[in-house]
Amino acid sequence: MKSTPFTEFHKMAGAKMVAFAGYNMPVEYSGINDEHINVRKGVGVFDVSHMGEFWVKGSNALDFLQYITSNDVAQLYDGKVQYSCFPNGRGGIVDDLLIYRFNEEKYLLVVNAANIAKDWDWCVQHAGKFGLKEGSDLLNASDSIAQLAIQGPLAMKTIQKLTDTPVDKMDYYTFKEVSLAGITDAIFSTTGYTGAGGCEIYVKNEDGEKLWKAVFDAGKEFEIKPAGLGARDTLRLEMGYCLYGNDINDNTSPLEAGLGWITKFADEKDFIDKDFLLKQKKEGVSKKLKGFVMIDRGIPRQHYEVVDSKGNVIGEVTSGTMSPMLRQGIGMAYLSDSHWKADTEIFIRIRNKDLRAKVVIPPFYKSV
């Protein structure tokens, strides 16, 4: 099992460690609810060094990315980040990812930890069509990069202390290469998976210790705390963000998942599954991923059945939890087409009881 450059800090902080995506990762420290609320109201720090990073370079980099991803990479400019997905050629999703544009011939892809090998093989499989060579034009840097996500309304105030480069007014989903905490080549990105504001910082593994100590020193006045995988999941779910393996997978299309906004049918963009997805867009889909909140007291969980008032199965829960901010059960589920409208009453089958819920449009909680 792999460790990150921050593993010893997690242990010293008393984290409960678990195996996740081949890494020894912290699931919680002071408790999921406490860490969650701290991120919503102050500043928390997540070790996300387990994520994968692929460099894509060369004169054909853009053409390759246009073909292999669903979003329109041509709309990116230097310093801009884009959310996208890899269509799998069968109407499903290989993975969702972020694309960073450094210049017209240099991009960084950030992929999910559990899918690094799968995503790399997928990229290599298609790279040859565009003359990209593995190891030079296409480089898997996942094992050499450390990453911290500093999230919350006080995150930018914390990090601004560590760099002379103005970062606190940066636009959402942009990035800069900066000197930060004495580290000369950090990548500073206004991204995150919490909806609470903040940033993500990429450094070389050898600079990880320096970054961790500097971030926590800078955040002392704001009562900064580390946060684990548990709070990361409840935070993203409160925003209605998809989690690969739960809400999206190889058998769900981006249009079924409500990701039509990252599926661009530009005339000049030919991409995997374009014809299939365009047909889906025109003809419609039979199921869609929808948010819901519990009316009756209960906590929805993945794979719980969703039924109508007569007990007919109309869907399945993909993600669910008790919202730490709302103190109410929330979740997402794929529902059949007669149950998509907001405020539609549905029922979640929990321990053989059909508990009332209603369809809502995420985010469930707005923190910024």
VOVEX-943970 format. One record per residue (C-alpha): residue in one letter; y, x, z. Coordinates in nm, 2 decimals, m for minus. Layout:
<nodes>
+------+--------+--------+--------+
: resn :  north :   east :     up :
+------+--------+--------+--------+
:    A :      Y :      X :      Z :
...
+------+--------+--------+--------+
</nodes>
This chain:
<nodes>
+------+--------+--------+--------+
: resn :  north :   east :     up :
+------+--------+--------+--------+
:    M :   0.00 :   0.00 :   0.00 :
:    K :   0.34 :   0.13 :  m0.09 :
:    S :   0.64 :   0.18 :   0.14 :
:    T :   1.01 :   0.16 :   0.06 :
:    P :   1.26 :   0.43 :   0.17 :
:    F :   1.36 :   0.18 :   0.44 :
:    T :   1.02 :   0.11 :   0.60 :
:    E :   1.08 :   0.32 :   0.91 :
:    F :   1.41 :   0.14 :   0.97 :
:    H :   1.23 :  m0.19 :   0.96 :
:    K :   0.97 :  m0.08 :   1.21 :
:    M :   1.24 :   0.06 :   1.44 :
:    A :   1.42 :  m0.28 :   1.42 :
:    G :   1.10 :  m0.46 :   1.54 :
:    A :   1.03 :  m0.63 :   1.21 :
:    K :   0.70 :  m0.82 :   1.15 :
:    M :   0.56 :  m0.64 :   0.85 :
:    V :   0.33 :  m0.79 :   0.59 :
:    A :   0.17 :  m0.69 :   0.26 :
:    F :   0.37 :  m0.83 :  m0.03 :
:    A :   0.34 :  m0.73 :  m0.40 :
:    G :   0.16 :  m0.41 :  m0.30 :
:    Y :   0.44 :  m0.31 :  m0.06 :
:    N :   0.46 :  m0.31 :   0.32 :
:    M :   0.76 :  m0.54 :   0.37 :
:    P :   0.94 :  m0.71 :   0.66 :
:    V :   0.90 :  m1.08 :   0.67 :
:    E :   1.12 :  m1.13 :   0.98 :
:    Y :   1.31 :  m0.95 :   1.26 :
:    S :   1.49 :  m1.19 :   1.50 :
:    G :   1.34 :  m1.50 :   1.34 :
:    I :   1.38 :  m1.67 :   1.01 :
:    N :   1.63 :  m1.93 :   1.12 :
:    D :   1.85 :  m1.67 :   1.30 :
:    E :   1.85 :  m1.44 :   1.00 :
:    H :   1.91 :  m1.73 :   0.76 :
:    I :   2.21 :  m1.86 :   0.96 :
:    N :   2.35 :  m1.51 :   1.00 :
:    V :   2.35 :  m1.46 :   0.62 :
:    R :   2.52 :  m1.80 :   0.57 :
:    K :   2.79 :  m1.73 :   0.82 :
:    G :   2.83 :  m1.35 :   0.84 :
:    V :   2.64 :  m1.07 :   0.67 :
:    G :   2.27 :  m0.98 :   0.64 :
:    V :   2.08 :  m0.70 :   0.47 :
:    F :   1.76 :  m0.74 :   0.27 :
:    D :   1.54 :  m0.45 :   0.15 :
:    V :   1.46 :  m0.54 :  m0.21 :
:    S :   1.33 :  m0.20 :  m0.32 :
:    H :   1.00 :  m0.36 :  m0.42 :
:    M :   1.17 :  m0.52 :  m0.73 :
:    G :   1.10 :  m0.36 :  m1.06 :
:    E :   1.35 :  m0.18 :  m1.28 :
:    F :   1.30 :  m0.10 :  m1.65 :
:    W :   1.55 :   0.10 :  m1.87 :
:    V :   1.59 :  m0.01 :  m2.23 :
:    K :   1.78 :   0.23 :  m2.45 :
:    G :   1.85 :   0.31 :  m2.82 :
:    S :   2.01 :   0.16 :  m3.13 :
:    N :   1.75 :  m0.13 :  m3.14 :
:    A :   1.77 :  m0.21 :  m2.77 :
:    L :   1.97 :  m0.53 :  m2.83 :
:    D :   1.74 :  m0.66 :  m3.10 :
:    F :   1.44 :  m0.60 :  m2.88 :
:    L :   1.60 :  m0.79 :  m2.59 :
:    Q :   1.72 :  m1.07 :  m2.81 :
:    Y :   1.36 :  m1.12 :  m2.92 :
:    I :   1.18 :  m1.08 :  m2.59 :
:    T :   1.42 :  m1.29 :  m2.37 :
:    S :   1.54 :  m1.65 :  m2.38 :
:    N :   1.91 :  m1.59 :  m2.31 :
:    D :   2.17 :  m1.46 :  m2.56 :
:    V :   2.20 :  m1.09 :  m2.48 :
:    A :   2.46 :  m1.05 :  m2.75 :
:    Q :   2.70 :  m1.23 :  m2.52 :
:    L :   2.69 :  m0.95 :  m2.26 :
:    Y :   2.96 :  m0.69 :  m2.24 :
:    D :   2.96 :  m0.36 :  m2.06 :
:    G :   2.94 :  m0.42 :  m1.68 :
:    K :   2.80 :  m0.78 :  m1.72 :
:    V :   2.47 :  m0.91 :  m1.57 :
:    Q :   2.27 :  m1.20 :  m1.72 :
:    Y :   1.99 :  m1.41 :  m1.58 :
:    S :   1.71 :  m1.48 :  m1.83 :
:    C :   1.33 :  m1.51 :  m1.87 :
:    F :   1.05 :  m1.37 :  m2.08 :
:    P :   0.89 :  m1.66 :  m2.28 :
:    N :   0.51 :  m1.60 :  m2.30 :
:    G :   0.44 :  m1.72 :  m2.66 :
:    R :   0.24 :  m2.02 :  m2.52 :
:    G :   0.54 :  m2.22 :  m2.40 :
:    G :   0.54 :  m2.07 :  m2.05 :
:    I :   0.72 :  m1.79 :  m1.87 :
:    V :   0.60 :  m1.43 :  m1.82 :
:    D :   0.87 :  m1.38 :  m1.56 :
:    D :   1.24 :  m1.44 :  m1.49 :
:    L :   1.47 :  m1.14 :  m1.47 :
:    L :   1.82 :  m0.99 :  m1.47 :
:    I :   1.97 :  m0.79 :  m1.76 :
:    Y :   2.24 :  m0.53 :  m1.69 :
:    R :   2.44 :  m0.41 :  m1.99 :
:    F :   2.57 :  m0.05 :  m1.95 :
:    N :   2.67 :  m0.02 :  m2.32 :
:    E :   2.54 :  m0.14 :  m2.65 :
:    E :   2.25 :   0.10 :  m2.64 :
:    K :   2.16 :   0.10 :  m2.27 :
:    Y :   2.04 :  m0.19 :  m2.05 :
:    L :   1.86 :  m0.22 :  m1.72 :
:    L :   1.60 :  m0.50 :  m1.66 :
:    V :   1.53 :  m0.61 :  m1.30 :
:    V :   1.20 :  m0.80 :  m1.27 :
:    N :   1.00 :  m0.95 :  m0.99 :
:    A :   0.80 :  m0.73 :  m0.76 :
:    A :   0.47 :  m0.91 :  m0.81 :
:    N :   0.50 :  m0.90 :  m1.19 :
:    I :   0.60 :  m0.53 :  m1.25 :
:    A :   0.28 :  m0.43 :  m1.42 :
:    K :   0.25 :  m0.76 :  m1.61 :
:    D :   0.61 :  m0.74 :  m1.73 :
:    W :   0.59 :  m0.37 :  m1.82 :
:    D :   0.28 :  m0.44 :  m2.03 :
:    W :   0.46 :  m0.73 :  m2.20 :
:    C :   0.76 :  m0.51 :  m2.29 :
:    V :   0.55 :  m0.23 :  m2.41 :
:    Q :   0.34 :  m0.47 :  m2.63 :
:    H :   0.66 :  m0.58 :  m2.82 :
:    A :   0.86 :  m0.26 :  m2.81 :
:    G :   0.69 :  m0.10 :  m3.10 :
:    K :   0.81 :  m0.37 :  m3.34 :
:    F :   1.16 :  m0.24 :  m3.27 :
:    G :   1.09 :   0.14 :  m3.28 :
:    L :   1.13 :   0.18 :  m2.90 :
:    K :   0.91 :   0.45 :  m2.75 :
:    E :   0.75 :   0.42 :  m2.41 :
:    G :   0.88 :   0.68 :  m2.17 :
:    S :   1.21 :   0.75 :  m2.35 :
:    D :   1.36 :   0.43 :  m2.50 :
:    L :   1.16 :   0.22 :  m2.26 :
:    L :   1.13 :   0.36 :  m1.91 :
:    N :   0.97 :   0.21 :  m1.60 :
:    A :   1.19 :   0.34 :  m1.31 :
:    S :   1.06 :   0.10 :  m1.05 :
:    D :   0.91 :   0.36 :  m0.82 :
:    S :   1.22 :   0.58 :  m0.81 :
:    I :   1.49 :   0.32 :  m0.73 :
:    A :   1.58 :   0.18 :  m0.38 :
:    Q :   1.78 :  m0.14 :  m0.35 :
:    L :   1.96 :  m0.33 :  m0.07 :
:    A :   2.09 :  m0.68 :  m0.10 :
:    I :   2.39 :  m0.72 :   0.13 :
:    Q :   2.45 :  m1.09 :   0.15 :
:    G :   2.69 :  m1.33 :   0.32 :
:    P :   3.07 :  m1.42 :   0.33 :
:    L :   3.14 :  m1.09 :   0.51 :
:    A :   2.93 :  m0.87 :   0.28 :
:    M :   3.21 :  m0.75 :   0.05 :
:    K :   3.44 :  m0.67 :   0.34 :
:    T :   3.16 :  m0.46 :   0.48 :
:    I :   3.09 :  m0.27 :   0.16 :
:    Q :   3.45 :  m0.21 :   0.06 :
:    K :   3.47 :   0.03 :   0.36 :
:    L :   3.22 :   0.25 :   0.19 :
:    T :   3.39 :   0.31 :  m0.15 :
:    D :   3.74 :   0.37 :  m0.29 :
:    T :   3.65 :   0.16 :  m0.60 :
:    P :   3.79 :  m0.19 :  m0.56 :
:    V :   3.48 :  m0.42 :  m0.54 :
:    D :   3.58 :  m0.71 :  m0.32 :
:    K :   3.75 :  m0.90 :  m0.61 :
:    M :   3.48 :  m0.84 :  m0.87 :
:    D :   3.36 :  m1.13 :  m1.08 :
:    Y :   3.02 :  m1.29 :  m1.00 :
:    Y :   2.74 :  m1.13 :  m1.20 :
:    T :   2.92 :  m0.81 :  m1.29 :
:    F :   2.85 :  m0.45 :  m1.18 :
:    K :   3.00 :  m0.11 :  m1.16 :
:    E :   2.87 :   0.25 :  m1.13 :
:    V :   3.04 :   0.37 :  m0.81 :
:    S :   3.06 :   0.65 :  m0.56 :
:    L :   2.96 :   0.48 :  m0.23 :
:    A :   2.88 :   0.61 :   0.12 :
:    G :   2.88 :   0.96 :  m0.02 :
:    I :   2.63 :   0.86 :  m0.29 :
:    T :   2.79 :   0.95 :  m0.63 :
:    D :   2.58 :   0.74 :  m0.86 :
:    A :   2.52 :   0.40 :  m0.70 :
:    I :   2.50 :   0.08 :  m0.91 :
:    F :   2.70 :  m0.19 :  m0.73 :
:    S :   2.63 :  m0.55 :  m0.85 :
:    T :   2.78 :  m0.88 :  m0.74 :
:    T :   2.44 :  m1.06 :  m0.76 :
:    G :   2.20 :  m1.19 :  m0.50 :
:    Y :   1.94 :  m1.46 :  m0.43 :
:    T :   2.10 :  m1.64 :  m0.14 :
:    G :   2.41 :  m1.83 :  m0.27 :
:    A :   2.60 :  m1.69 :   0.02 :
:    G :   2.80 :  m1.43 :  m0.17 :
:    G :   2.76 :  m1.05 :  m0.15 :
:    C :   2.61 :  m0.77 :  m0.36 :
:    E :   2.31 :  m0.57 :  m0.44 :
:    I :   2.32 :  m0.19 :  m0.45 :
:    Y :   2.08 :   0.04 :  m0.64 :
:    V :   2.04 :   0.41 :  m0.55 :
:    K :   1.78 :   0.68 :  m0.59 :
:    N :   1.50 :   0.68 :  m0.33 :
:    E :   1.63 :   1.00 :  m0.18 :
:    D :   1.97 :   0.83 :  m0.10 :
:    G :   1.81 :   0.53 :   0.07 :
:    E :   1.84 :   0.66 :   0.42 :
:    K :   2.21 :   0.75 :   0.38 :
:    L :   2.28 :   0.40 :   0.23 :
:    W :   2.11 :   0.21 :   0.51 :
:    K :   2.29 :   0.40 :   0.79 :
:    A :   2.63 :   0.36 :   0.62 :
:    V :   2.59 :  m0.01 :   0.55 :
:    F :   2.49 :  m0.09 :   0.91 :
:    D :   2.76 :   0.13 :   1.05 :
:    A :   3.02 :  m0.04 :   0.83 :
:    G :   2.89 :  m0.38 :   0.93 :
:    K :   2.89 :  m0.33 :   1.31 :
:    E :   3.22 :  m0.52 :   1.36 :
:    F :   3.07 :  m0.82 :   1.17 :
:    E :   2.75 :  m0.82 :   1.37 :
:    I :   2.54 :  m0.72 :   1.07 :
:    K :   2.17 :  m0.78 :   1.09 :
:    P :   1.86 :  m0.71 :   0.88 :
:    A :   1.68 :  m1.00 :   0.72 :
:    G :   1.33 :  m1.04 :   0.59 :
:    L :   1.13 :  m1.21 :   0.32 :
:    G :   1.11 :  m1.53 :   0.52 :
:    A :   1.49 :  m1.59 :   0.53 :
:    R :   1.52 :  m1.47 :   0.17 :
:    D :   1.29 :  m1.76 :   0.07 :
:    T :   1.46 :  m2.03 :   0.28 :
:    L :   1.81 :  m1.91 :   0.15 :
:    R :   1.71 :  m1.93 :  m0.22 :
:    L :   1.54 :  m2.27 :  m0.17 :
:    E :   1.86 :  m2.41 :  m0.01 :
:    M :   2.03 :  m2.32 :  m0.34 :
:    G :   1.76 :  m2.46 :  m0.56 :
:    Y :   1.68 :  m2.11 :  m0.71 :
:    C :   1.34 :  m2.08 :  m0.88 :
:    L :   1.07 :  m1.85 :  m0.74 :
:    Y :   0.82 :  m1.72 :  m0.99 :
:    G :   0.47 :  m1.82 :  m0.89 :
:    N :   0.60 :  m2.13 :  m0.72 :
:    D :   0.85 :  m2.31 :  m0.93 :
:    I :   0.80 :  m2.13 :  m1.26 :
:    N :   0.49 :  m1.96 :  m1.41 :
:    D :   0.29 :  m1.90 :  m1.72 :
:    N :   0.23 :  m2.28 :  m1.76 :
:    T :   0.59 :  m2.40 :  m1.71 :
:    S :   0.85 :  m2.39 :  m1.99 :
:    P :   1.21 :  m2.30 :  m1.91 :
:    L :   1.32 :  m2.64 :  m2.03 :
:    E :   1.08 :  m2.81 :  m1.79 :
:    A :   1.21 :  m2.59 :  m1.51 :
:    G :   1.57 :  m2.69 :  m1.57 :
:    L :   1.65 :  m2.35 :  m1.72 :
:    G :   1.78 :  m2.48 :  m2.05 :
:    W :   2.11 :  m2.30 :  m1.96 :
:    I :   1.94 :  m1.96 :  m2.01 :
:    T :   1.76 :  m2.07 :  m2.33 :
:    K :   2.00 :  m2.01 :  m2.62 :
:    F :   1.92 :  m2.13 :  m2.97 :
:    A :   2.18 :  m1.92 :  m3.15 :
:    D :   2.13 :  m1.89 :  m3.52 :
:    E :   2.12 :  m1.51 :  m3.52 :
:    K :   1.88 :  m1.50 :  m3.23 :
:    D :   1.51 :  m1.51 :  m3.31 :
:    F :   1.30 :  m1.50 :  m2.99 :
:    I :   0.95 :  m1.56 :  m2.87 :
:    D :   0.87 :  m1.94 :  m2.85 :
:    K :   1.20 :  m2.03 :  m3.01 :
:    D :   1.05 :  m2.30 :  m3.24 :
:    F :   0.83 :  m2.44 :  m2.96 :
:    L :   1.13 :  m2.46 :  m2.72 :
:    L :   1.36 :  m2.61 :  m2.98 :
:    K :   1.10 :  m2.88 :  m3.04 :
:    Q :   1.09 :  m2.95 :  m2.67 :
:    K :   1.46 :  m2.97 :  m2.66 :
:    K :   1.47 :  m3.22 :  m2.94 :
:    E :   1.17 :  m3.43 :  m2.83 :
:    G :   1.21 :  m3.40 :  m2.46 :
:    V :   0.96 :  m3.30 :  m2.19 :
:    S :   0.72 :  m3.52 :  m1.98 :
:    K :   0.79 :  m3.34 :  m1.65 :
:    K :   1.09 :  m3.16 :  m1.50 :
:    L :   1.16 :  m2.96 :  m1.19 :
:    K :   1.37 :  m3.16 :  m0.95 :
:    G :   1.51 :  m3.11 :  m0.60 :
:    F :   1.45 :  m3.36 :  m0.32 :
:    V :   1.54 :  m3.41 :   0.05 :
:    M :   1.32 :  m3.58 :   0.30 :
:    I :   1.44 :  m3.91 :   0.45 :
:    D :   1.15 :  m3.93 :   0.69 :
:    R :   1.08 :  m3.65 :   0.93 :
:    G :   0.85 :  m3.40 :   0.77 :
:    I :   0.83 :  m3.05 :   0.61 :
:    P :   0.71 :  m3.04 :   0.24 :
:    R :   0.50 :  m2.75 :   0.13 :
:    Q :   0.38 :  m2.61 :  m0.20 :
:    H :   0.10 :  m2.82 :  m0.37 :
:    Y :   0.17 :  m3.14 :  m0.17 :
:    E :   0.14 :  m3.45 :  m0.39 :
:    V :   0.44 :  m3.65 :  m0.48 :
:    V :   0.37 :  m4.03 :  m0.51 :
:    D :   0.56 :  m4.35 :  m0.60 :
:    S :   0.59 :  m4.65 :  m0.37 :
:    K :   0.25 :  m4.77 :  m0.49 :
:    G :   0.08 :  m4.45 :  m0.41 :
:    N :   0.05 :  m4.33 :  m0.77 :
:    V :   0.07 :  m3.95 :  m0.81 :
:    I :   0.39 :  m3.86 :  m1.00 :
:    G :   0.42 :  m3.49 :  m0.93 :
:    E :   0.36 :  m3.19 :  m0.71 :
:    V :   0.58 :  m2.99 :  m0.47 :
:    T :   0.64 :  m2.64 :  m0.59 :
:    S :   0.85 :  m2.51 :  m0.29 :
:    G :   0.94 :  m2.67 :   0.04 :
:    T :   1.08 :  m2.59 :   0.38 :
:    M :   1.29 :  m2.72 :   0.67 :
:    S :   1.64 :  m2.62 :   0.58 :
:    P :   1.79 :  m2.41 :   0.87 :
:    M :   2.14 :  m2.53 :   0.78 :
:    L :   2.07 :  m2.90 :   0.72 :
:    R :   1.78 :  m2.94 :   0.97 :
:    Q :   1.62 :  m3.15 :   0.71 :
:    G :   1.31 :  m3.11 :   0.49 :
:    I :   1.40 :  m3.00 :   0.14 :
:    G :   1.20 :  m2.90 :  m0.17 :
:    M :   1.14 :  m2.89 :  m0.54 :
:    A :   0.88 :  m3.06 :  m0.74 :
:    Y :   0.78 :  m3.13 :  m1.10 :
:    L :   0.82 :  m3.50 :  m1.15 :
:    S :   0.72 :  m3.74 :  m1.43 :
:    D :   1.00 :  m3.86 :  m1.65 :
:    S :   1.07 :  m4.20 :  m1.48 :
:    H :   1.17 :  m4.03 :  m1.15 :
:    W :   1.43 :  m3.78 :  m1.25 :
:    K :   1.75 :  m3.97 :  m1.16 :
:    A :   1.94 :  m3.86 :  m0.85 :
:    D :   1.88 :  m4.09 :  m0.54 :
:    T :   1.54 :  m4.21 :  m0.68 :
:    E :   1.31 :  m4.28 :  m0.39 :
:    I :   0.99 :  m4.08 :  m0.39 :
:    F :   0.72 :  m4.01 :  m0.13 :
:    I :   0.57 :  m3.67 :  m0.02 :
:    R :   0.21 :  m3.70 :   0.09 :
:    I :   0.20 :  m3.49 :   0.41 :
:    R :  m0.13 :  m3.50 :   0.61 :
:    N :  m0.24 :  m3.83 :   0.44 :
:    K :   0.10 :  m4.00 :   0.52 :
:    D :   0.34 :  m4.09 :   0.24 :
:    L :   0.69 :  m3.99 :   0.38 :
:    R :   1.01 :  m4.10 :   0.21 :
:    A :   1.23 :  m3.86 :   0.02 :
:    K :   1.49 :  m3.89 :  m0.25 :
:    V :   1.57 :  m3.69 :  m0.56 :
:    V :   1.89 :  m3.48 :  m0.54 :
:    I :   2.06 :  m3.22 :  m0.75 :
:    P :   2.06 :  m2.87 :  m0.59 :
:    P :   2.22 :  m2.68 :  m0.43 :
:    F :   2.11 :  m2.85 :  m0.11 :
:    Y :   2.37 :  m2.65 :   0.08 :
:    K :   2.69 :  m2.50 :  m0.03 :
:    S :   2.80 :  m2.20 :   0.17 :
:    V :   3.07 :  m2.05 :  m0.05 :
+------+--------+--------+--------+
</nodes>
